[in-house]
Amino acid sequence: MLDDIREMYDEFITIDDVKERIGIPQIDPELGTVTYCEQTIKKLFNKDENTEQIEYLGTDKDGNKIYEGYYHEFKGIPWIFNKTTYTREEFDKAFYECLEEHNVNPDTLPPLVEPEILVSYEAWIESKSQLHPNEYLYEDDELEEYDKEDGMWQVEIYARFKADNGQYFTTEEILFKIHNTMANKELGDYVFFENLAYDDHEFDADDADDVSDDDEGTPVFVVWLGS
């Protein structure tokens, strides 16, 4: 049954998901069968009926299914952010070594199916010159000299990223871009990647002071960091 659910709804569904969410089975002692209500399965593994339907776009070069309008969890990736600015080749080498050290199968890493996204994260900066061309502050007027602590401001930053293939990000690609964007800023003790989570909204011009019209309607994701 697990294979059927994965085929119909999402190949990243696990046996634990099924056990937790499938509901109560229908047992027929006379026939010796155990079945599950089809409507229950649809309700638990489909998106809400009021949201946009998931569109299956095919597979990537590695055979991973690509969906539009559905975002997988990015938990369980043991990456630690640091001050190193990597080339893509250097990052991939360090990233895969990290996965191997922590027994994480790279084949299970999901794609993020959006051509462009905005990523929100918090950091400490000494000046606005540390912002990259694809970044801006959530509140531009918060950089008052009296608000500095140890010579730095704590700020929320939006960073805009575009997928290299124009369709979706691999996990390696989006983490590579987020890492290098954060590398010139101070994260304090919060350097352990925990998740890249959809923030349940698309970007609105009222969300920040200094915005581009191109950002309107772009999905917003939040980097979760732990210490």
N, C-alpha and C positions, 0 to 999 in steps of 0.2 A: 504493500500500500504506500510506503514511503516513496518509492520510485514514481508511482503514479502522481502523488501530490507534487513532487518536485517537477515532474514533466508539465503539469497543468498550471502550477502557480509560481514556483521559485526554486531553482536548483540548490539554493543555499539553505533551505529549510533542513533542520537537523531532526534526529529521532527524539531529542529532548523537547523540541518545539511541538512535535506531534503529541508526545505524552502529556505535555502541559496544556495544550490548547484544543485537542481534538474532541473533548467532551465525553459523554457517557456512551459506551458501545451498546448496540442492540443485540442481545443474546437470545438465541433460539435454542433451548435445551433439547427439543425434539430433533431438530436437524443438526445440532452440534455446530452451529455457525455463529460467528461474531461479526457484525457489520456496523458501519457508522453512517449516520444520517448525512446524505450528500449536501443538504442545505447547511448543516453545521460546518462542514468542511469549507464550503464556499464562503460562509460568513467569517470564518477565522483566518483564512488565507488570502482572500481577495481584499482589495482596498475598500474603504467605505463606499457605499453605493452613490453617495453624493459627490465623490471626488472623481477626477479624470481616470479613465480606465488605463491599465498598464498596457503599453504597446511593445510588443516583442520586435526588436530591430535586427535580430540575427545573432551571429557570434563574432567574437574578435579573432585575431590570428591564433590565439591559444585555445580556442574552442569555448570560451566563456560566453554564456548568454548575456545579451545586452538588452536592457529594458529602458523605456522612457517613462518618467514620472514615478519611479520607485527608487528609494535610496537604501542601500544595505548599511548595516552597522559596520563601523571600522574599529571595533574593539579587539583587544587581544593582540595588537601589534606592538612589540616591545621596543619601540624606537625612543631614544633619548636625544633631545635637542641640545646642541652645543654651539660654540662660536665658529666652527669650521664652515667655510663657504666651499661647497663641493662642485666639481664638474658632474655631469650626469653619470659618466662612467665611474667616477670615484664614489658617488652616492650609491649607485646600484651595488657596487662591490661591498661597501660597508653595510648596506641595508640587508642584503642576502646573507652576509656573515652573521648579522644580528638575528635574523630569522632562524638560521641553522642552529645557532647557539641556544636559542630558546625553544627549539623543536616546533617551529611554526611552518606549516606547509605553504609555500608561496602559491601553489595552485589554487588555494582556497581564498585568496585575496580578491575582493569584489571590485568591479569597475564602478566609477561614479559617472552616470550617464547624463551629462550636461555638457554642452559645448563651452559654456562660460559660467563661472560661479563667483560669488563674493564670499570671502572667508573673514570672519571676525575673530580677533584674539586680543588679549591684554598683555601689555609689556611696559617696561620702564624705558624712557628715552631722555637724553640730555638736550636734544633740540629737534626741530622738525626736519633738519637736514638728514636725519637717519631714515626718513621715509623714502621708500622707493617710488619710482614714477607711477606704479600701479597701486599705490597706497594713499589713504587719507584718514584723518582722525574722525571719530564719531562726533566729538564736540571740539571744534577748532578753537573756541574761545576759552577752553579750560587751561591753557598754558600761561597761567599767571605766575610770576616769579615767587610770590609768597606761598604757592602751592607745592613748590619743589620739596622733595625729601632726599637728603644726601645728594643734592645736585641734579635730581632727576624727577620727571613727571611720570605718574602712572596713568596710562591712557588706554583707550579702546581703539583698535585700528581695524579698518576694512581694507582688505587686499583683493584685487581682482585678478583672476586667473583664467586663461584660455587653454583648452585642450589642444595638444599638438596635432591631433588628427582631425580636429574640428567637430568631433562628435562626442567623445567621452574621455575621461581620465582613467588611466590605470592607477592602482594604489601607489605604485612606485613613483609615478609622475607627479601626482598631487602632493605626496609627502616631500618629494625632492623640492618642489617649488615653495611649499610652505616653510620647509627648513631653511632654505637660503634666504627667504624673506625675513625670517626671524633672527638670523644669525648675527646681525649687527645691533641687536637690541638686548636688553637685560630682562631675563625671565625669572630671576630670583631662584627659589627652590623648585619652582613649578616647571620642570623640564621633561617630565615623563609623559609621552603621548598616551592618552586614554581613549579618545574617540574624535571623529570628525562627524558632527551631528547636524542634520538639517534643522534649521531654526524655525520651521513651520511658517515661513513667509517669504515672499519675494520682495526685493528691495523697493522702497518707496522714497521719493525725493525728499520727504520730510524726515527720513531716518537719520540724516547727517547734514552738517552745515555745508561742507565743501564737496559737492557731488557732480558727476557727469551725467548728462541726459542718457548716455549709453547704458548706465547702470540700472535704470528704471526697469523693474520686472525681473531682474536677475535673481535666481535662488540664493539665499543666504545660508551659510554653514558656519558653525562655531567649533573652534578647536578646544577640546577639553584637555587640560594638562593636570597632572598630579605631581605630588612631591614625595 
